[in-house]
Amino acid sequence: RQFDRTHYYMKLKILALTYQHSISTFKFYYVCAVAMAAVSCLLLLVSFMSTVDSYTIPSDYNTERNNLINSEKSMRVGGKLVLNTQEQLVNQFIVKEKRQLMDCSRLNRTGYAPAVSFFQSKSWIESTPIFKIIQKMPKGASLHLHDLAIASLDWVIKNATYRDNVYMCTDKNYYIQLSVFKNPPNNPDCPWKSVRSERSSSGNNQEFDLRLKRNISLLTTDPLVTYPTVDIVWDRFNAYFAQVIGILSYAPITRDYYRQALVEFKADNVQYIELRAQLHGLYDLDGTVYDPEYALNLYKNVTEEFVRDNPDFSGAKIIMSSLRLNENSNILNDIKTSMILYTKYPDFFLGFDLVGQEDPNHPLIYYINTLLYPSQQNPPFNLPYFFHAAETKWQGTESDYNLVDALLLNTTRIGHGYGLVKHPLLVEMIKERGVAVEVNPLSNQILGLVSDLRNHAIAPLISQDIPVVISSDDPSTWEALPLTHDMYVAFMDLTGEDADLAILKQLIQNSLNYSVLNQTESTSAFKLWQAAWDKFISDTINTWNLVNGGSQTSQICEVLKPVTTQISGSATSLKYVHIIFVIPMYILLSHAYIFLTTFIFL
């Protein structure tokens, strides 16, 4: 082939230019690699050093800080209780579970299930180790309960509605009302039909019972839509009582319903209750309507029989309640009846209360002359009061100032007291007088006072060791257990991450201390409770294998723990570790990075 010199030199020149460009490009990438490695090393070094510095706490500051935190802890409910060695094992497990759940939500910025609507969190709550432990825990007493909402709806549906002469009707709002008749009256607006016949014609007893239960229960999957305001949920709450009052006021069913309630409370490890009951309106199939003394004796007889059959149960007592929408004449009659019953049954009948939604109905001041009636007798009659007060979000209103009148009328305890934290002088008064606040956290959430239970108004009072007892108000209305669900949310929401078994133990002891048991009854109740508590601690240790560090529990989520360093004195040793080990490692990695970059280029 003929050699083309010109063509050859042109190719050589192009190759030379390409080589020069390649060398320039290589130098550029090499310099960039070195610079990037140097900057990365510098930034990582600064990051490590700043991390150490941020967790370096001067020892004198750290001591002062810990002293302040511990002093404040000692002021809260249970702050002065000392747990024994066995209790400490249970305590460590509970605190570990509580912290894991709280840190999971806080650090991952996810929802905190124990604080959201009970309607949405109920099944999840019941799956947690802490709930299972509290369920087995001897919980002492439940001191704030209402007569028509204490035994489960399952019992009402599966037992009471299967009896003879039980009728149902559907009102204009599509709520089913239940009652008992020998011969049902004509009722055009809500025609009565035999429950037995309706169930039979449905073709599926189980489906019929489920629809009936859902119609009565307040449970809903979408509470914000179903109950957008306080007044709407209260209307639904009042409708529940209209639905069941007919069937639960039939004396034979009243007797069995109350006994079933005692069975369920005992099964939930509650050993004593104080029940608000209207006492009016119990009736029989022949048309007889019984007076309040008959109703009181019904409760008394069932209680005594149940205690005989269950000697580890301390019993129950009754507070008469009247609706605060009634006029003074009706309330005065109930006051006089209460005075008679208190005289005749001092060991079982406790006193008087006014119930119902406070905001739209009469405040205590409306009834003041009637409520002063016992003290104006000659000699003065000491009728104990147990007033609902300040179950409201409104401040400076008559419903809020029910607290003032309750204390001036020497109330024994305060029901709910949600607005109490806004009244510092009244807080001091109840602490000095030893007037306990009956806190019902789930009721307050469901009836619209607070959506996120961590914001419950009583939480600051628990931090100040104000006399507080946890109760459940109307648990069957929203299908809660007698006390466990309320005790669980009180522990997980109304107390902090570092609040432990001591606060639960104190709340339980409070429930017995602030009950109206006499000295002999109280001594016996505490003895029963202590034996149950010791067994509970032992059983919990065995069940969860706490001697060997605890059983593996299901992880709610992966907790992203913050970088924490156990500080003792100076962090100089940690800095030397970084100088001796970390910096050389990053220099080595940076050179490896440069080498790999060069190799890949070539």
QUIKAHU-V276734 format. One record per residue. N is the residue number from 1. PSI is psi in whole degrees, 0 to 359 (NA if undefined). Layout:
<<N,PSI> <N,PSI>>
This chain:
<<1,146> <2,132> <3,127> <4,93> <5,316> <6,317> <7,323> <8,311> <9,328> <10,317> <11,320> <12,320> <13,319> <14,319> <15,320> <16,316> <17,319> <18,319> <19,315> <20,318> <21,320> <22,317> <23,318> <24,317> <25,316> <26,314> <27,319> <28,312> <29,323> <30,314> <31,317> <32,318> <33,315> <34,315> <35,315> <36,318> <37,319> <38,314> <39,316> <40,315> <41,317> <42,314> <43,318> <44,321> <45,315> <46,319> <47,314> <48,315> <49,321> <50,327> <51,317> <52,315> <53,323> <54,336> <55,11> <56,113> <57,121> <58,138> <59,321> <60,322> <61,317> <62,321> <63,315> <64,320> <65,311> <66,321> <67,320> <68,316> <69,314> <70,325> <71,320> <72,321> <73,322> <74,345> <75,344> <76,171> <77,127> <78,3> <79,338> <80,1> <81,140> <82,122> <83,141> <84,180> <85,317> <86,317> <87,327> <88,325> <89,314> <90,319> <91,315> <92,320> <93,315> <94,314> <95,321> <96,315> <97,318> <98,314> <99,321> <100,316> <101,316> <102,318> <103,324> <104,314> <105,315> <106,314> <107,328> <108,356> <109,46> <110,171> <111,151> <112,101> <113,319> <114,342> <115,345> <116,179> <117,132> <118,328> <119,329> <120,335> <121,353> <122,306> <123,324> <124,314> <125,316> <126,347> <127,352> <128,148> <129,321> <130,319> <131,315> <132,325> <133,315> <134,326> <135,323> <136,348> <137,133> <138,115> <139,9> <140,244> <141,154> <142,116> <143,0> <144,97> <145,156> <146,144> <147,331> <148,10> <149,44> <150,332> <151,154> <152,149> <153,330> <154,319> <155,318> <156,314> <157,312> <158,342> <159,296> <160,317> <161,352> <162,1> <163,167> <164,151> <165,21> <166,129> <167,159> <168,152> <169,156> <170,119> <171,183> <172,340> <173,9> <174,21> <175,135> <176,125> <177,144> <178,142> <179,177> <180,128> <181,146> <182,316> <183,111> <184,137> <185,163> <186,128> <187,81> <188,324> <189,339> <190,79> <191,133> <192,136> <193,147> <194,127> <195,320> <196,317> <197,317> <198,320> <199,317> <200,317> <201,344> <202,334> <203,353> <204,99> <205,320> <206,315> <207,320> <208,313> <209,322> <210,317> <211,321> <212,316> <213,315> <214,329> <215,329> <216,322> <217,149> <218,351> <219,137> <220,151> <221,346> <222,74> <223,327> <224,329> <225,317> <226,320> <227,73> <228,340> <229,164> <230,315> <231,323> <232,317> <233,327> <234,323> <235,318> <236,321> <237,314> <238,326> <239,325> <240,313> <241,324> <242,329> <243,323> <244,347> <245,326> <246,311> <247,325> <248,351> <249,355> <250,116> <251,312> <252,323> <253,323> <254,314> <255,312> <256,325> <257,315> <258,318> <259,320> <260,322> <261,317> <262,320> <263,315> <264,321> <265,317> <266,318> <267,332> <268,13> <269,39> <270,133> <271,356> <272,143> <273,154> <274,121> <275,129> <276,124> <277,141> <278,333> <279,339> <280,152> <281,2> <282,140> <283,168> <284,171> <285,334> <286,4> <287,354> <288,132> <289,125> <290,154> <291,170> <292,327> <293,323> <294,314> <295,318> <296,317> <297,327> <298,311> <299,319> <300,314> <301,317> <302,319> <303,312> <304,320> <305,319> <306,320> <307,323> <308,321> <309,340> <310,80> <311,348> <312,9> <313,132> <314,348> <315,199> <316,158> <317,163> <318,138> <319,127> <320,135> <321,144> <322,154> <323,134> <324,6> <325,353> <326,160> <327,167> <328,323> <329,319> <330,319> <331,322> <332,320> <333,319> <334,326> <335,315> <336,319> <337,318> <338,322> <339,319> <340,313> <341,324> <342,325> <343,319> <344,331> <345,60> <346,338> <347,356> <348,325> <349,128> <350,328> <351,211> <352,149> <353,160> <354,132> <355,165> <356,165> <357,127> <358,318> <359,311> <360,350> <361,181> <362,135> <363,171> <364,325> <365,333> <366,329> <367,16> <368,318> <369,323> <370,317> <371,336> <372,350> <373,312> <374,319> <375,345> <376,2> <377,165> <378,105> <379,164> <380,141> <381,127> <382,89> <383,115> <384,141> <385,151> <386,68> <387,136> <388,137> <389,135> <390,41> <391,68> <392,157> <393,348> <394,134> <395,141> <396,14> <397,173> <398,325> <399,326> <400,319> <401,3> <402,333> <403,317> <404,311> <405,324> <406,316> <407,322> <408,334> <409,12> <410,45> <411,143> <412,316> <413,169> <414,125> <415,121> <416,290> <417,34> <418,327> <419,4> <420,324> <421,340> <422,1> <423,84> <424,325> <425,319> <426,326> <427,316> <428,322> <429,314> <430,331> <431,318> <432,320> <433,347> <434,38> <435,111> <436,148> <437,124> <438,104> <439,129> <440,81> <441,316> <442,321> <443,317> <444,324> <445,311> <446,325> <447,15> <448,9> <449,327> <450,136> <451,310> <452,112> <453,346> <454,341> <455,14> <456,136> <457,341> <458,346> <459,315> <460,330> <461,326> <462,325> <463,343> <464,11> <465,37> <466,142> <467,115> <468,138> <469,147> <470,130> <471,189> <472,358> <473,273> <474,62> <475,325> <476,338> <477,322> <478,21> <479,39> <480,160> <481,162> <482,319> <483,338> <484,315> <485,317> <486,321> <487,323> <488,308> <489,330> <490,317> <491,319> <492,341> <493,321> <494,356> <495,164> <496,178> <497,329> <498,2> <499,134> <500,203> <501,330> <502,322> <503,324> <504,315> <505,319> <506,319> <507,322> <508,316> <509,323> <510,320> <511,328> <512,322> <513,323> <514,12> <515,176> <516,38> <517,140> <518,177> <519,315> <520,314> <521,320> <522,316> <523,315> <524,318> <525,318> <526,325> <527,315> <528,317> <529,316> <530,318> <531,317> <532,321> <533,313> <534,319> <535,320> <536,315> <537,314> <538,315> <539,321> <540,319> <541,318> <542,316> <543,318> <544,10> <545,48> <546,339> <547,327> <548,23> <549,354> <550,148> <551,154> <552,118> <553,157> <554,135> <555,122> <556,318> <557,169> <558,120> <559,124> <560,99> <561,141> <562,157> <563,119> <564,144> <565,132> <566,110> <567,131> <568,106> <569,224> <570,158> <571,21> <572,318> <573,324> <574,323> <575,320> <576,325> <577,319> <578,319> <579,317> <580,325> <581,309> <582,313> <583,311> <584,324> <585,318> <586,329> <587,315> <588,316> <589,324> <590,320> <591,323> <592,321> <593,316> <594,316> <595,314> <596,321> <597,314> <598,315> <599,314> <600,320> <601,312> <602,NA>>
